[in-house]
Amino acid sequence: MAAQPKPFISEEAYLVQERDSLVKHEYYNGEIFAMSGGTEAHSLIAGNAHAALHSQLRRRDCRVYQSDMRIKVQQTGLNTYPDVTIVCGQPQFTDEARDTILNPVLIIEVLSPSTERYDRGMKFQNYRTIDTLQDYIIIAQDHHHIEHYSRQETGQWLLNEVVGSEATLDIPTLQCHLTLEDVYEKVEFVPEQPRITRDIAAT
């Protein structure tokens, strides 16, 4: 029997459901997707990055939001929750509820095995259509590694990588920085478990 197509859900219906939900969901192309919970490392890294940037921007005309703040990508309709979102100047919201941002200048995602491909691929493709976005930062959670994509005047995106606990990532558009020592503070990396293999005798 052929699989039945999923019913199309309007963005309005999604928002009504989402605003009463205890679990966060993404919305894209008429479908709703539950977002999985994060690990301790994921939570610590996102919190550390938020704290570091908030302390540098608190006296300036910028706001640093945690993952409870939803953003909408206007050109594609994606509604999602970045780990950290920064808006400089007056924030623009979709409606009077003021819970969905339209004009981020910087987005941070902390990678996990289940979301890495999405964060690097389709999600970044959506983010690149945001006119105000200048910086996209991806942070690994299993080793000291940050990737920084910055929009150039030509519209291209330039990649800068920093690796190692003593490294520092400069963010020229915001005139601030992230030290990896601060970002990974109190994070305990779980060593990769060796794969167990065994020989199977031919019968």
N, C-alpha and C positions, 0 to 999 in steps of 0.2 A: 504494500500500500504506500502510495506517495505521501511524503511528509506534508502536513498542512502548513500553509504560509502563516507566519506570525502576524497577528493583527497590528495595524499601524496605530501608534499612540501619539497623540498630538503633544506638542511641547507644553501647552496649557495644562493638559491632564497630567503630564509628568511632574510639573511644578506643584500642582495641588497635592499629589501623592508624596513628592519628595519633602515638602515642607512639614509634613506630618510624620515622616519616617524617622526611625531611630538608626537606620543604616543608610549610608550614602550610596547613590547610584549615578552612573553616567547616563546621558541621553544622546543618541545619535541616530539620525535617519529613521525616526519613528520607532526606535527600540530603546528599552531600558536595560542597563547592565549593572548588576550589583558589584560593588567594589570590595575586594578582599581586604581583610585586616592586615596590618603590618607587623613586622617583628620588633623586638626591642631595639635592635640596631637601627632599623628604619626610623623608628620614633625618635631615638636619640639624635641621629644625624639631621633629620628635618628640624627638630627643635633647636639644635645647636646652630644650624645655618640661619634659622629665623632670628635667634637671639643675637648672633654676630652682626647681621645686617641691620636689625632694629636699633642696636646700640649706636651704629654709625649714622643712621638716617633719622633718628628721633627728633633732632632739632631742625630738620629740613622739611621741605614740602613733599614728603614721600610717605606712603603708608605700606607697612609690611604685614601681610596677612598669612595666617597659618592655613592648614588644609581644610578647615571648615568653610572657607570662602570659596564659593563656586564661581567659575568664569564661563562665559559663553563666547564661542568663536562665531562671530556673526555670519561670515561667508559660508560656513559649512553647517552651522546649527549645533555643533558639539557643545554639550554642557558637561563640565568635568571639574574636578577638585585637585589642582596642583598642590604639591607639598608646601611650596612657598610661592606667594605672588606679591609683586611690588607694583604699586601705582604711584606715579609722581604727578603732582598737580591735582586737580579735582577728579575724584573717581566718578566714573559713569556707570550707572546701574540700569538693568533692563526695566525695572519698575520701582514703585514706591516701597517695596519690601526691602530693598537695598541688600540683597543677599546674592546677587549675581553680577560680577564685574565684567565690563566690556573693554576696558582700556589698560591692560597690564603692560608694563615696560620690561619686566623681568619675570621669568618663570623658572622655578627649580623643581626637578623631579628626582627623587631618590630611587635608584634602580632596585628591583627585586627579580628573582628568577622568573616569576610569572608575568611580569610587566615589562621586562627589559626590551624585548622586541617591539612591543607596542609603543613604548616611550621614545625609542629611537626612530621608529618608522612612521606609522600612520598618525600617531598623536603629534609628532613634530611637524608632519606635513600640514595638519590642521593649524597648529600654532603659528606656522610661518605666514599664514594668511592674515594674521592680526596686524593691522597697520602700525599700531603703537608699539608692538613688541620689538625690543632691541637686543635682548639677551636671553638665551636659553641655556640653563646649566643642568647637567646630568651628574649625579653623585653616586659612585659605587658604594655598596654597603659592606662588601667583604674584603676591601683593601683600600689603601689611601690613593684615591684616583678621582679627579674631577675633570669633566669635559665642559668647555665653555664655547658655545656657538654665539657669535656676535654678528648682527646685521651690518653689512657694509653699505656705503652710499650707492653702490651699483645694484643693490638688492640681493647680492650674494651673501652667503653665511660663511664666516671664517671660524675654523676650529682651533682652539688652543687647549692643550692638555697639561695638567700639572699632576705629578706623581710623587708620593713620599710624604712622610709625616712632617718634614721640615719645609715643605713647599708652600707657596702663597699664590693665590689666584687674584690678580688685579682685575677690577671691573671699571674701566675708564668712563663708561657712560654715566655711572653713578658716583664716580670718584670715591670708591670704597674697595674693600678687598675681603677675601676669605682665606684665613690660614687653615691648612688642613689639620694642624694640631687642635685648633678650636672646633672645627667641624666634626672631628672624630673623637672628641673628648668623651671618656668613659665608655667608648664602644669596645667591646671584646669580640674580636674576630673569631668565628668558629672555624677550626681547621677542617679542611676538606677530608671527608672520610674515604679511606682507601677502598677501592672496589675489590670485592672478594670474588675470585674466579676459581673454578675447579675443572679438572680434566674429567671428561666423561669417556669411559672406555667404550670402544666400538663393540657392538654385539653381533 
